[in-house]
Amino acid sequence: MSPVAAPDEADEADGGADEATAPDVADGADGGDRGARGLAGACGRWWDARSVAFRKITRTLVLLLLTGAVSLLVGLSTATASSPVGPHEAVWSTTLNSRLTLDLGPLGTISHASPAGPFGVDVVIGEIPGEFSSSQVDTDSLGQALSADGSSYLALISRPELTIQAGLHALVADGLRRAGLIESVVLCLVAAGRLAARGRLRDAVRDGLSGTWASPLIGVTAVVAVLGLLVPVLRSDAVPGTRLDVLAHTPLAQARLSGRIADVVQAYGDQIVGRLESNQAFYAQAEDNLAAAWRASQEVGGIVDVTAASGTVDTAAVREQAEAAAARNSAAFPSPAPTPSPPGTSPSPAPTSSPPGAPASLTSPDEPTGPSSSSSPGASPGAPTSESTTPPPSTGAQAVAEHGRTTVVLTTDLHCNLDVIALAGRLDGLSGARLHLDDGDLTMTGSSPEQVCVDALTNAIPSGVERVATIGNHDSETTANQLRARGWTVTDGTVQTAAGLRILGDVDADRSPAGGTYQRGSENSAQIGARLARTSCRAGADVDVVLIHQPYTFGPLVSEGCAPLLLAGHLHQEKGMSVTQGGNTVVAQLISGAGKGGTSIGPVTEDAYLHVLSFDENGVLRGWRAVVIHPDASVTVGAWMGVPEPGSTLVGASQDALEATAAPSDD
């Protein structure tokens, strides 16, 4: 070995010693890198082994998922919409400060924790829309308009969740529209990029990002965008305003108020809260009474009226009344002895009978409630009107129990009383209704801010219950559009089907905004009635129910006699059921309504009527009953009543209706 080579060999020996003594961490790091590379390689081989179609579909789905999430986030965070607050127009916009802020301009602000989670909402209050031209304004019309505005404010204070819900729905709808637009633009840009890159978009993007400045620029842009979104959320600005003790135990207990509005609420808050608490106590008691009276009525088969007060029913007295009614009917109408049968034949069953209007649980399911010489409600148009060989179907409680298939709740003239609306929805649930009919005047003036009335009734009715409404004189085309947008069928002069019933109706002839009443179109009530009568008599119409607001349309419908049941309201008096022999069939007419004093926000001041109707599988009315909310918060669930005989009038009418004159009402 040459001596010159010795140092190199020594260096190699030293290097080998150094390598042998290197820390194990380096080996571990190399092993981790090799493991990661191995996993990546395995994933790459698995991906390359997939079919071209699979890889294209997967890449497309990932692209749609990522761009969709980003588009939705941007769309919702920039949404803006118009939705009324009380009688005011208002502009709602999304923020990221987790606060719901109501900007009242010079009056101050109201701030509350946002119901939308991380998203905040700013609401800027606008003007109250005018309803009159300068030549139409007078002290009376302006007073009516201001009264309607006051009711809108009370509705807002008593049920703020309805207004908030409507505003949030409007924001979500706008956010989804924006997200759809953003997603479309992004996908169009991706498609354009693929076309420009001749199908090699990924390679073009990879080459672009490999530039010196491209990647840092994109990174800085992304950081700035994220900070722009997060800074409003993370900043800790003081929330303006203070909480007021006067609002404790109300839906606005956690709200912060500032400016003059805080002074007004502090000064008059006790009065407002006192009224709200009194109103809530009244309707809480009424709801308890409704449930108690309904249960007690069900226990006796619905053959007598049942009244509940303070949440209880005198069940012993109710049973005694039911037994007495059954005994009286059995004594007055005993079953005749069976007729002897000839030898070798089976004895014929003894017929039974009961008086018209008697408790229907004592009525044979197949027995007519009217004379056999008259055709029954539900008979086909053109059926003979004398010496009919087919008896009319039985009606009343027993008929409802045996033949009732479709239960219907009827409301009318609610005039945006949110609490009565809630009770109507409760009745839907208790009765097991399949269909809710609203006979018009759901609103006070039909203005756009009265969307809250439509929302309240829609939300009160249980899901799965079909909904049909007609437009009253206080409602408007705006009301009709709002109802349709919430899933209602609105009568339009054609035969429409809901819950198996064929329903005919149309918009009311008159229009009554705050300034007065005028004829809505070219037809008056009688002319609308004549047109509907012609429609009901067409071949194949097979109308079961006519739903119309004003009873002044009834004349032609009764004369033609092709629709067996007419429903109306408008008069604010319970006129019960009248029955007339029409041109083709017996026509029953039910006129329902709340007392005039019970149509605004607050406890009812006169008896308010709701109705429950029961139809069989052929759409024939088998029974009807009234549910009455009394001014003392007690509730009466009436007995199931049969369809009276032709010639009967005002069966089940209130005492006020019986005493009232026949003068038509302008309401």
SEMI-653360 format. One record per residue: y, z, x of N, C-alpha, C in turn. Coordinates in steps of 0.1 Angstrom, whole numbers, plus 2048, in hexadecimal, padded with zeros to 3 digits. Last residue first. Layout:
N
YZXYZXYZX;...
***
This chain:
667
9C083B3589BB8403659AE83A368;9CA83633F9CE82D34A9C9831357;9B48383239BA83E32E9BF834338;9B88323009B382E30D9BB835318;9B28482E59BC8412ED9B783E2FB;9A28562D499C84A2DA9A68422E2;9A48792DB9A786D2D49A28612DB;98C8932DF99688B2E499987F2DB;9768A22D89838A52D198E89B2D5;9628982E89608972D996D89A2D2;96C89E30196B8902FD96988F2EE;96B8BA3009788B33029778A52FD;94F8BD3009578C12F49658BB2F4;93D8A130C9448AE30E94C8B1301;9208912FF92E89130393389F304;90688E2F5908895302916895307;90E8722E590387B2E79058812F5;92085F2DA92586B2E291A8762E3;90C8532BF9198522C891B8602CE;8F383E2B18F784B2B79048492BF;8EB8252AC8F582B2A38FA8382A7;8C98292B68D58202B48DE8262A9;8C18492C38BF83E2BA8CB8352B9;8C38502E78C58532D98C28472D1;8AC8553018B684B2FC8B884E2ED;8A98783098A486B3068B0862302;8B188E3248B48893178AE87B315;8AB8AA3368A889C3358AA898327;8C58C23368B88BE3338B78AF333;8DC8C73528D98C53448CA8C1343;8E68DF3668DD8D43678D88D2359;9048ED36E8FA8EB3638F38DE366;91390538490E8F73829038F7377;93191638D923916387920907384;94B91439594191139F933912399;95D91538095992238694E921391;95E8FB37696990037E96790E385;93D8EC37B9478F23739528F837C;92C8CF37C9328D838593E8DF37D;90F8C336C91D8C636A9218D1374;8FB8A83678FC8B437090B8B7370;8E889A34C8F589C3538F48A835C;8CE88134A8D388F3498E0890351;8B686C33B8C386E3428C787C341;89A85533A8A08623388AD863340;89183B33C88884533588E852333;89B81A33C8A082833D897831335;88780234D88B808340890816342;87C7F636388B7F73628907FC355;8617F73648677EB35E8767EB35D;85B81036D85980537685E7F8371;87782335F86982136286881436B;89183936A88D82C36587E82B368;8A985336589B84F369897843362;8C78613728C08583688B285536E;8E08793738D38743798CC86C36E;90387D3798F887A3708EC876379;91E89437A91688B38090A888377;93E8A037193189B36C92B892376;9528BD37094F8B03779408AC375;9688CF35D95A8CC35F9598BE365;9868D637097F8D33639718CF367;98B8DB3899938E337F98E8E0371;97A8DE3A897C8D739B9828E1391;98A8E73C79818EA3BC9848E23AF;9968CA3DB9968D83D698C8DA3CB;9A58AB3D799F8B53E09A18C33DA;9A189F3B59A78A03C29A08AA3CB;9968A039C9948943A399B8943B0;9968B238698D8B439098B8A8399;9A78AC3719AB8B737A9A28B8386;99989A3629A489536A9A98A0374;97589E3659828A135E98E89D367;96088236C96588F36F972891367;94986E35895587036095887F362;93985434593986034D946862354;92884532C936846332937854338;90F83032391283D32991F83C330;90081F30A90C81F31290F82D316;8E58093028E98173048F681630D;8DC7F22EA8E47F42F68E98022F7;8C07E02E08C87EC2DE8CF7EE2EC;8C57BC2E08BD7C82E38C67D42E0;8D47A72D78C77A42DB8BE7B12DD;8EC7B22CD8E87A62C88D97A32CB;8E67D62C98ED7CA2CE8E77BE2C8;8EA7F42BC8E17E82BA8E97DC2BE;8F480D2D28F88032C88ED7F92C7;8FB82E2DC8F18242DB8F481A2CF;90A8432F490B83D2E79018312E7;90C86030890585330590784F2F7;92986F31691B86F313916861310;94387231D94186D31093286B30D;95688533194788332F94587F320;97287633F96C87F33495E87B333;97F86334E97F87135397B87B348;97D84934A98485034098685F344;96D83D35F97B83A35E983844355;94E82F35895583C35B96483B356;92E82234E93D82135194282F353;91280D34791781934D926818351;8FB80233090880033590D80D33B;8DC7F332A8E380032E8F07FC335;8D17DA3238CD7E631B8D57F331F;8E07BC31D8DE7C63278DC7D3320;8E47AD3078D97A83108D77B331B;8F87AE2F28ED7B72F28E17B22FA;9107A32E790579A2EC8F87A22ED;91D7BC2E191B7B12D79107A82DB;91D7CA2FA9157CF2EE9137C42E4;92D7B93099207BC30D9177C2302;9457B92FB93D7AD2FB92F7AF300;94B7D72FF94B7CF2F29427C32F2;94E7E13199417E33129407DA305;9657E332795E7D63289517D631F;96F7FC3259757F231C96E7E431E;96580D33795C80A32C962800322;96880435996F80734D966804341;9547FE36E95C80A36E96280D360;9317F636B93F7F236A9487FE368;9127EC36B91A7F63729287F1373;8F77E73579047E135A90D7ED35F;8D47E335D8E07EC35C8EC7E435F;8C17CE35B8BE7DC3578CA7E5354;8BF7AC3538C87B73588C27C4352;8B37923538AB79F3528B37AB358;8B77773598C078135E8B978F35E;8A776334E8A376935B8AC773360;8C275433E8B375433F8B075934D;8DE7683378D875C33D8C975E33F;8E977F32F8E17783258DB76C32B;8FA7883438EE7903408E4789337;90E77534390577634E8F877D34B;91B77C32B91476F32C90A76F338;92379633291A794327913787328;93679034692A79734A91F79633F;94978433694377C341936783345;95079932594B78D31F94378532A;95B7AB33894F7AF3309487A332A;97179D34096779F34A95A7A3343;97F79D32897B79132D970792338;9847B932597C7B231B9777A5321;9957BD33C9887C433B97F7BD331;9A379D3479A47AB3439967B1340;9A678736299E78C3579A279A354;9B47803799B777836D9B077E361;9B97A03899B77913899BB78B37C;9C47BA3849C07B53919BF7A6392;9E07C63739D37BE3729D07B837F;9EB7E637E9ED7D837A9E07D137A;9FB8063819EF7FE37E9F37F037A;A0B81739DA0981438F9FD80B38D;A0E81E3B8A1A8193B1A188163A2;9F58233C39FE82E3C1A0A82A3B8;9E080C3B19E58123BD9EF81D3BA;9CB80039D9D480C39C9D78123A9;9C17E438C9C37EA3999CE7F4398;9A87D83759B57DE3789B57E3386;98D7D03729987C736E9A67CB373;9767D838C97E7DC38198A7D237E;95C7C23969687C93999707CC38D;93C7C53859467BD38C9527C738F;9187C237F9257C837E92F7C0385;8F57C837C9007BF37A90D7C7379;8D57CC38A8E27D23868ED7C7386;8B57D43878BE7C83878CB7CD381;8A27EA39C8AA7E83908B37DB392;8957EE3B488D7E83A98957E639D;8A97F63C589F8003C18977FB3B5;8BD7DC3BA8BC7E83C38B27F13BD;8CA7BC3B68BF7C43B48BF7D03BF;8E37AD3A18DF7B13AE8D37BB3AC;8F47933928E979C3908E37A039E;91779139790A78C397900797395;92F79F39992D79638E92078F38D;92D7B13AE9357A53AF93479B3A4;9287D23BB9277C83B09317BD3B1;91C7D73DB9287D83D39277CD3C8;9077EA3ED9077DE3E59137E03DB;90F7F940D90E7F93FF90D7EB3F9;9127FA4299057F74239047F8414;92C7FC43392380843491680642D;9377E442C9357E743A92C7F343C;93A7E84109307DF41592D7E1424;94F7FB4119427FF40B9377F5410;9637EC41C95F7F84239517FC41E;9677D94089627D541595D7E141D;96F7E93F39637E13F195E7DD3FF;9887F33FD97D7FC3FA96F7F53FA;9957DA3FE9937E240A9877EB409;9987D63E398F7CD3EB98C7D33F9;9987F73D599E7EA3D99947E23E0;99A8103BB99580A3C799B7FC3C9;9A48163A29AB81D3AE9A58183BB;9938083919A18043929A880B39E;9748043A497C80839998B80439B;9587F13AC9657F43B096E7F83A4;9377FF3AF9407F63A994E7FA3AD;91A8013C59288063C092F7FB3B9;8FB80D3CF9028033C890F8083C3;8E28153E68F08183E28F680B3DB;8C38263EC8CB8193EB8D881D3E4;8B983D4038BD83B3F68C682F3F5;8B583F41F8AA8394178AE837408;8C785D4248C28504298B684C421;8DA86C4098CF86C4138CB85E417;8FD86C4088F18674028E686740C;91287341A90C87D4118FF87940B;91A85C42691386642E90C870426;92684F41091B84941891385341F;93B86140A93085E400924858407;94A86042294586C41D93986A414;95184542594884B42F94285842A;96284240F95683A41094C84041A;97685441896F85640B96284F40B;97F84942F979856430971859423;98D83342898083142E97883E42E;9A783742299D83D41998F83941C;9B78274319B38344379A983B42E;9BA81041F9B180F42B9AE81D430;9BB81A3FC9C18174099B7816414;9B48213E29AD8153E89B38113F5;9BD8383D79C682C3D69BF81F3DC;9A68483D69B284B3CE9BB83F3CC;98383E3D298F8413D999B8453D0;9708393BF96C8413CA9798463D1;9728293A797C8333AA97783D3B4;94E82439E95C8203A196682C3A2;93482D39B93A824390949822392;91982B3AF9278313AE92F8273A5;8F88343B090182B3AA90F8323AA;8DD8363C58E983C3C18F38323BC;8B98383C38C58303C28D18383BE;8A684A3C48A383E3CC8B08353CD;8A786E3C58AC8613C18A88563CA;89E8883C489587E3CA89A8703C6;8AF89C3BC8A88943B289E88A3B7;8B88A73D48B18AF3CB8A98A73C1;8C68903DF8BB8963E68B289E3DD;8DA88C3CC8D18813D08C58873D6;8E88A43CE8E08A13C28D68953C4;8F48A13E68EA8AB3E58E18A93D9;90688D3E08FC88A3E98F08943E9;91689C3CE90F8913C990388D3D2;9218AE3E09188B33D69108A83D0;93289D3EF9268A43F691C8A93EC;9448973DA93B88C3E092F8923E7;94F8AF3D79478AA3CC93E89F3D1;95C8AF3F19528B93EE94A8B53E2;96E89A3F096489A3FA9598A43F7;97B8873DA9788953DB96C8973E4;98186C3D69818713E49808803E4;97C8653BB9898663C098A86E3CD;9668633AA96686E3B49748703BA;95F85339496C85939496C86539E;93C85939394885138F954859391;91985639892585D39A930853396;8F685A39290385338E90F85B391;8D78563A08E285F39E8EF85639C;8B684E3958C48493988CE854396;89484839A89F8523978AC84D39D;87A83738F88683539789183F392;86583F37E86283A38B86E839395;85985036386484E36B86084A379;84385635384684835685284635F;83F87235283386935283785B356;85887E35384D88335B84287935C;86686E34086A86E34E85F873357;85987632985886832E85C86733C;86089032885288D32A85087F32F;87C88E325877895331868891333;88486D31988587B31987D881325;87485330587D85730F87F86630E;85C8392FE8618472FD86B84A308;8658172F585E8212FE86482F2FB;86280B2D386A80D2DF8638182E8;8457F92C884E8042C78568062D4;8417D92BE8407E12CA84A7ED2C9;8477CB2A883A7D12A88387DA2B4;8667CC29685F7CA2A38517D12A3;8777C92818697C927F8617C628C;8927BA29388D7C128787E7BF287;8997AB2A98A17B82A689C7BF29A;88679B2C288A79D2B48907AB2B2;8967932E188B7992DA88F79B2CC;8AB78A2F08A57802E689A7862DF;8A379B30E8AD7943058A778A2FC;88A7B430C88E7A73118997A1308;8927D630D88B7CB3078917BE30C;8A27EA3168997E53208917D931A;8A37FD2F98AA7FA30689F7F5310;8907EC2DF8947F82E889C7F42F3;8967E02BE8917DF2CB8977E92D4;88E7F029F8987EC2A98917EA2B6;87B7F928E8827ED28B88C7E8295;87381229686B80729B8717F9297;88E8282A088682129687F81529B;88983B2BF8918342B588882D2AA;8768432CF88184D2CC88B8472C3;85383E2CD8608392CC86A8442C9;83A84B2E384084B2D684E8462D6;82B84E2F982C8402F38338402E6;82D86830183285E30A833850304;83A87E2E882F8762ED83486B2F6;84E8992F084D88C2EB8418842F0;8538B02FB84B8B12EF84A8A42E9;8648AB30F8578AF31384E8B1307;87C8A630487389B30586689F30A;88A8B72E98868B82F787A8AF2FA;89989D2D48928AA2D688E8AB2E5;8A48842CF8AC88E2D78A589B2D9;8938812B189B87A2BB8A48852C2;8768962AE8838912AA88A88A2B5;85588A2B185F8942B486C88E2B1;8328862AC8408822AA84988E2AE;8118772AF81B8822B182987D2AF;7F386F29F80086C2A58088782A6;7D28762A97DD87A2A07EA8762A7;7BA85C2B07C38672B57CE86A2AB;79E85629C7AA8512A17B385D2A5;77B85B2A378786029C79485B2A3;76583F2A476C84A2AB77884E2A4;74B83928C75783529375D84229A;73784327C73483928773F83528F;74884525D73D84926673A83E270;76C84326176083F25B754843264;78186026777C85326B76F850264;79D87125A78F87025B78A86125F;7BA87426F7B486E2637A586D265;7C589427B7BF88727D7B9882270;7E48A226F7D68A32717D0895273;80389F2827FB89E2767EC89E279;8148B829380C8AC2958038AB288;8358C22878268C528A81F8B828B;8528C628C84B8BA28C83D8BC290;85B8E028A8628D628285A8C9282;84A8EE29C84A8F228E8508E7285;84F8E12B48418E02AF8418E42A0;86A8E72B78668D92B68588D82B0;8699032BA8708FD2AF86C8EF2AD;8599052D285490A2C585C9042B9;86A8F92E585D8F32E28578F82D5;88090A2E48828FC2E18748F52DD;8739222ED8799212DF87B9132DB;86D91B30786291E2FD86791D2EF;88791731187E90C31187290E307;89193130E89892630788E91A306;88093F31F881943311887937309;88793333787A932332879935323;8A293D33989F92E33989192C333;89F95833A8A695332F8A394432E;89195A35388B95F34789195933A;8A495036589894836289194D356;8C394D3698BB9573618AF95035C;8C994438A8C794037D8BF94B375;8E29453A58D694A39E8D5944390;8FA9403B28ED93C3B98E19403B1;90E9453A090C94E3AC8FE94C3B2;8FC93538790993B38C905945396;8EE91A3768ED9233818FB928385;8DF90F3588EB91135F8E991C36A;8CD8F63498CC9013518D9903359;8C08E932A8CB8EA3338C98F733C;89E8DF3278A98E73238B48E632E;88A8D133388B8CF3258978D731F;8818CF34E88D8C834A8908C733C;86A8DE3548688D03508758C934C;86F8F635E86D8F635086C8E734B;8738F13798688FA3758658FA366;88A8E137A87D8DB37D8728E4378;89D8F537589B8EA36B88D8E436D;89C90438C89890A380895900375;8A58F039F8988F63A08938FC393;8BF8EC3958B68E13958A78E7396;8CB9053988CA90038B8BF8F538A;8CB9073B48C49113AC8C190C39E;8DB8F13BC8CD8F23C18C58FC3B8;8F38F83B08EC8EC3AD8DE8EC3B1;8F99113BC8F69103AE8EF9033AA;8FE9083D78F39113D48EF9113C5;9148F83D19088F23D68FC8FB3D4;92790B3C89229003BF9158FA3C4;92A91A3DF9249203D391F9163CA;9369063EF92A90C3F39239133E8;94D9023E09438F83E09368FC3E6;95B91B3E39589153D694C90B3D6;95E91C3FF9569263F89529213EA;96E90740496190740A958911403;98690F3F797F9033F39709033F8;98C9264059899273F798291B3F2;99191A41E98692441D98292540E;9A790941899A90441D98E90D41B;9BA91C4129B59134089A890C40C;9BC92A42A9B893141E9B3928413;9C591643A9B891B43D9B3923430;9DF91242F9D590742F9C790C431;9EA92C4329E99264259DE91B425;9E992E44E9E29384469E0932438;9F99194589EB91945A9E3922451;A14918458A0E91544B9FE91644C;A1B91F472A23924467A1B92345A;A09911483A0A920484A11926478;A0E8F747BA018FD478A0290C479;A298F5485A268F3477A188F9473;A258F94A0A2E902499A2A90148A;A158E34A7A108F14A9A188FB4A1;A268CE4A2A1A8D0499A148DD49B;A398D04B6A3D8D44A9A308D64A0;A238D74D3A2F8D24CCA318D74BE;9FF8D94D1A0C8DA4D8A178D44CF;9DF8E74CF9EA8E14C89F78E34D1;9BD8E54D39C98E94D99D58E14D4;99F8F04C29AA8E64C49B68EC4CB;98C9024B998E8FF4C89988F54CB;98F90149D99190E4A499390C4B3;98C8ED48B9968EB4959988F849E;97B8F54779768EB4809808E848C;98191947898390C47297D90247B;98293148597893047A97A923472;9A593048C99893548E98F934482;9BE9274889B491D4859A6923488;9CF93C48F9CE9394819C392F47E;9CF93C4AB9C69464A49C4942495;9CF91E4BC9D69264B39CC92F4AB;9D09144DE9C89174D29D09204C9;9EA8FE4EB9E390B4EA9DA90B4DE;9F28E25019F18E94F59EA8F64F6;9E08CD5189EC8D25129E98D9505;9CB8D75329CB8D15259D78D651E;9D28CF5549D28D95499D38D253C;9BB8BC5679C88BD5619C88C8555;9A78B757B9A78C35739B58C656D;99289A57F99F8A15819A08AD577;97B88E57897A8995819878A0583;98287856897888256397988F56B;99486957699886F56A98F87A565;98186358D98D86B58F992871581;96E85058596A85E586977867587;97983658597283B57997084B579;98383459F98C832593986837586;96C8385AE9768425AE9808415A2;96081F5A895982C5A49638375A3;97380D5B497080D5A596981A5A0;9728155CF97E8175C797C8165B8;95780F5D595C81D5D696881F5CE;9587F35D194F7FB5C99548095C9;96A7EC5E696D7E95D89657F15CE;95C7F35FD9697FA5F996C7F85EB;9467E15FB9447F05FA9517F75F6;9537C95FD94C7CC5F194A7DB5F0;95C7CB6179657C960C95F7CD5FF;9457CE62794E7D96269587D861A;9397B46219327C061D93C7CC61D;94D7A262C9487A161E9427AF61A;9547A064795C7A863E9567A9630;93F79165394579D65A94C7A6650;92378763F92F78564693579264B;90D78C62F90B78D63D91878B645;914785616915793619913795628;90D76A61591B76E61491D77D619;8F276A6188FA764623908769622;8EC7765FF8E877D60C8F0777618;8F57635ED8FB7715EE8F87785FB;8E474E5F38F374C5F58FA75A5F6;8CC7595EC8CE7555FA8DD7545FD;8D075C5D18CD7685DA8D07655E8;8D37415C88DE74B5C78DC7575D0;8C87285C88C57315D38D073B5D3;8CE7155B58C271D5B28BF7275BD;8E57095C08D97015BE8CC70A5BC;8FB7185BF8F371A5CA8E67125C9;9067115A690D70D5B290570E5BF;8F271C5958F470D5958FB7095A2;8F673759B8E973059E8EA72159F;91073A59390C73C5A18FF7355A4;90D73657791572D57F91272E58E;8FD74D5718F873F56F900735577;90F76157890276057F8FD75257D;92375B56592675A57391A75957C;91576154E91A75355091D75155F;91177C55190577355190A765553;92B78554F92478755C91877E55C;93277D53593A77854193277954D;92078D52692077E526927778531;9297A752D91B7A253191A793530;9427A65219417A85309337A3534;93B7A450694379950C94279A51C;92C7BB5029267AE50092D7A3507;9407CE5069347CD50F92D7C050E;9517C94F19557C74FE94A7C5508;93F7D04DC9457C34DD94A7BF4EB;93C7EB4E29307E24E39357D34E3;9567F54DE94F7F54EC9437EC4ED;9597F14C39617E94CC95B7E94DA;9458034BA9447F54B694C7EC4C0;94F81A4C49428164C99418074C6;96781C4B696781B4C495A8154CA;95D81F49B96581449F9668124AE;94F83749F94882B49B95081F49E;9658484A495B8464AE95383A4AB;97284748A97984249796F83F4A2;95F85347A96384547796A83F484;95D86C485951864485955855483;97787648097287448E96686B48E;97687746498086E46B97B86C479;96188946096087C45A96A872461;96A8A146C95F89947295D88B46D;97D8AD45D9828A446897689C46E;9808B74419748B04469788A7452;9988C443D98C8CA43897F8C443E;9AB8B34489AA8C144D99D8C7449;9A889B43A9A689B4489A48A944E;9AD8A44209A089F42399D89F432;9C88AA4239BE8B54209B08B1423;9D28914289D389B4329C98A6430;9CC88540F9C688041B9C788A427;9DD8933FE9CE8953FD9C7890409;9F588A4089F289840A9E389A408;9F386F4009F487240E9F0881410;9F48733E49E886D3EA9E88703F9;A0F87C3E3A048853DE9F68803E4;A1C8653EBA1D8713F4A1287B3F0;A168553D5A128513E2A1285D3EC;A238623C0A148603C0A0F85D3CE;A3E8603CAA3786D3C8A2886C3C8;A418453C8A4184B3D5A3B8593D4;A408413ACA3683B3B5A358413C3;A568513A5A498543A0A3E84E3A9;A6C8463B2A698533B5A5B8573B0;A638253BDA6B82E3B5A6683C3B8;A5F8053CAA608133CDA6981A3C3;A617EA3C7A577F13BFA588003C1;A727DE3D7A767DD3C9A6C7E63C1;A667DF3F0A727E73EEA767E83DF;A437E23EAA4F7DB3EEA5B7E33EB;A2A7FB3F4A337F43EAA3E7EC3F1;A1C808406A148013FBA1D7F93F2;A1B80D42AA2280C41DA1A805413;A0682243EA09814438A1081542B;A14838454A0D837447A1082A440;A12830477A1983146BA0F83345F;9FC84048FA0683648BA0C83947E;9F08544AA9F385349B9FE849499;9D884E4C19E784D4BF9EA84A4B0;9C085F4D19C38594C49D285A4C2;9A885D4EA9B685E4E79B98574DA;98B86C4F59918634EB99F8664E9;97286C50F97C8725079828674FE;95086F51895B86651496586E50C;93D88251B94687F526951876523;93C8884F893788C505941889510;94A8844E19438784E793E87C4F5;95A8974D794C8964D194488B4D7;96F8A94ED96A89C4E895C89D4E2;9828C44E49778BF4EC9718B34E5;9A48BC4DB9978C24D898D8BD4E2;9C68BD4D39BC8B94DD9AF8C24DA;9E38B04C69D88B84C39CC8B44CC;A068AF4CD9F98AA4CE9EF8B44C9;A268A64BEA1E8AD4C8A108A74C8;A398994B0A358A54AAA2C8AD4B3;A3F8804BBA4888B4BEA448994B8;A1C8794BCA2A8744BFA338804C1;A048834B9A0C8824ADA1A87E4B0;9E587C4C69F387B4CA9FC8794BD;9C988D4CB9D18874C09DF8874C3;9AE88B4E09BC88E4DF9C38864D5;9918974EB9968904E09A58944DE;98589550D98D89C5039918924F8;97988A52497189351B97989A511;98687653298A88453498388E52B;98585B53097A86253797E87053A;98C84A51199084F51E983855524;9918324F898883A50098E83E50D;9A78334DB9A382D4E899A8374F0;9B482B4BB9AB8334C39A782C4D0;9D082C4A79C98244B29C182E4BA;9D582E4849D48344919CC82B49A;9E68334659E082A46F9DF83147C;9E38504519EA84945B9E083E461;9D886243F9DE8564399E484D444;9BF86B4569C686E44A9CC862443;9BD85146A9BD85F46B9C5865460;9AB83146D9B583A4679B284946A;9A781E48A9A08264809AA83047A;9A38054A29AC80B4989A481248D;99B8084C59988044B79A280B4AE;98D8024E59988064DD9968014CF;97B80950397B8054F598880A4EF;97480D51E98180651B98380350C;95C81951E96682052497481A522;94B80651294E81250B95A81A511;94C7F15269507EF5189547FC511;9417FE53D94F7F953D9547F752F;92780453393080F53893F80A538;91E7EA52C91F7F5522929800526;91E7DE5469267D953B9297E3530;90B7EE5539187EE5589227E954D;8F47E85438F97F65449077F6549;8F27CC5468F57D25398FA7E053A;8ED7C95628FA7C455C8FD7CA54F;8D47D65628DF7DB56A8EC7D6564;8C57C754F8C67D654E8D27DB556;8C77AD5598CC7B054B8CE7BF54A;8BA7B05728C87AB5718CE7AF564;8A07B75698A87C15718B77BD571;8997A055C89A7AC5548A27B755C;89978D5718A278C5668A479855E;88579758189279758789D79557B;86F79456F8737A15748817A1579;86E77856C87178156087578F565;86977058787576C580879775574;85077C58B85B78059386977C58D;84076F57884277D57784E78257F;84275458184775857484A767573;83475659984375259984975658C;81F77259C822764598831762598;81B7875B981D7855AB8217765A8;81A7895D480E7855CE8107825BF;8337925DB8307845DE82477F5D7;82F7AD5D38397A55CC8367965CE;81C7B55E78197B65D88227AD5D0;82B7B05FE81F7A85FC81B7A95ED;83F7C35FA8427B55FB8367AC5F8;8307DB5FA8387D75EE83B7C85EE;8287D961581E7D960A8247D55FD;8407DB6228387CF62382E7CE618;8497F461B8507E86168487DC617;83480262783680361883E7F7613;8397FC64282D7F963C82D7F862D;8538066458517F86468447F3640;84C82164285581A63885480B639;83B82465883682764A83F820640;84C81F66D84081666B83B81865D;85D83466A86282666985781D666;84C84966F85284866285783A65F;84584468983B84467F841842671;85E84869685783A69684D83968B;86086369086A85968A86484B68A;84B86D69F84B86F69085586568A;8528666B98468606B38468626A4;8698766BA86B8676BB85E8616B5;85F88F6B986788B6AE86887C6AE;8528976D08498916C585288C6BA;86488E6EE8628966E285A88F6D7;85388570C85D88270185A88A6F5;84188772084789371C852891711;83986D72682F87672183588371B;85086373084B85E72384186771D;85187174885C87373E85786F730;83B86775583B876751846878747;84284D75783785074F83785F74B;85885076985A84B75B84E84E752;84A85977F85486277985685E76A;83B84378583484F78283D85977A;84F83178A84782E77F83F83B77A;85A83D7A186283C79585983A788;84483A7B28498477AE8518477A1;84481F7B48388257AE83C8337AA;85C81C7C185A8167B484E81C7AD;8578297DA86182E7D085F8297C2;8428187E58408267E184A82B7D7;8477FF7F08438007E284280F7DD;84A80380A8567FF8028538017F3;83180881583A81381484681080B;8167F78058227F680E82B80280B;7F480080980080080080C800809;
***
